[in-house]
Amino acid sequence: MSFEELVKRLEEIVERMESGEAKLDEVNKLFSEGAEITKQCYQMLNDTKGKITVLREEMAKLVEKPLNE
């Protein structure tokens, strides 16, 4: 799933839990699913942050080099 799809599912889970209509067993399952989705989202964000950091470092090295090299 994409990051956006995961966030959408997380929003659905929160809505269901906040509705007060879910029974305890369902709330437990939803909470577990939400926790797993949250982990996936954080991992995706951290991966993207790492890629951006590498790209910024590469760009900084290019900018620091004299044009005649």
N, C-alpha and C positions, 0 to 999 in steps of 0.2 A: 504494500500500500504506500501511496505517496504521503508526504508529511501533511498535506492539506486534507487528505482522506482520513488520516489518523486523528487529526484535530477535530474534524467533523464528527467522527465516531465518539470521541471523547465528550464533545458537546451533547450528543444524543444520550450518552450514559449519564451525564450530570443532570440533564433534564428529567430523565426517567427516575433517577434517585430523588431529585428534589420534588417530584410530583406527589410523593407520598403514596402512590398507588402500588409500588413494588413491595412484595413481601420480603421478609428478612433473608430468606435463602437467595432470592433474586438479587437483593441489594449486595449480599456477600459476593456473588458471582460478578455483578457489575463492577463492584469496587476492585476486585482482582483484575478484571479485564482493563479497567481504567488505569490501574497501577502499571500494568504491563505496557499499555499504550504510552503512558507518560515516560517510561524508561526508553522506549523506542524513539520517541520524539527528542528526548534529551540526547540520545546517541546520535541521531541524525544532525541535530544542531551542533554537537561537538565535532562531528566529522566535517561538517561544512565550515565551521570555524577554523579547523586545522588546515583545510584546503585553502581558505582565504589567507591564512597566515603565511603559508608556503608561497602563494602567488604574490603576496605583498613583499615578501623578502626577495623573491626573484626579480620583481619590478624595481625594488630599491637598488639591487646590485646592477641592473641595467642602467639605471639613472646615474649611478656613481661612476661608471666606466667612461673614460674619455671617448669621444666620437671616433677618433682615428684608430681605435683597437679593433 
